[in-house]
Amino acid sequence: MAVSRFWRSPAYPPGSGPDYVNAAAVVRTALGPEDTLAALHRIEATLGRTRTGGRWQARGIDLDLLAMGDLVLPDAATQDQWRALPPEQQVQATPGTLILPHPRLQDRGFVLAPLAEVAPSWRHPRTGRTVSQMLAALDPAALDGMAPLG
């Protein structure tokens, strides 16, 4: 298991609430993807998260399943479709199924900066790019306002 530093970052989408604290962890599990996501949701609920009030609401805890090795779910075409979704549609569309790797991870500094600390050589199974390569290719504006804590 590995855990990144904690990072302060502006709320997403920008201006939608107070700053967030982001981190990434690499863990091992015998659970499948759906059961792993359900376990993350149970942890959130234990810590007081409710899933009411909209997708982009402020929340005390938000645990995302970014990837499970080189697994692609539900299939390559769906993963590619959601990864290519234009930004204006990203905030409106919600997938009805678990998509792995997370279709937005390559676009988000608040994901890539902590992830690069714990899994820099993990390779996206559809793009072939490592976390380090994705972070280096990121528009610098995606890191605006971010800083490690401590």
Secondary structure, 3 states (H helix, E strand, C coil): CEECCCEEECCCCCCCCCCEEECCEECCCCCCHHHHHHHHHHHHHHCCCCCCCCCCCCCCCCCCCCCCCCCCECCHHHHHHHHCCCHHHHCCCCCCCCCECCCCHHHCHHHHHHHHHHCCCCECCCCCCEHHHHHHHCCHHHHCCCEECC
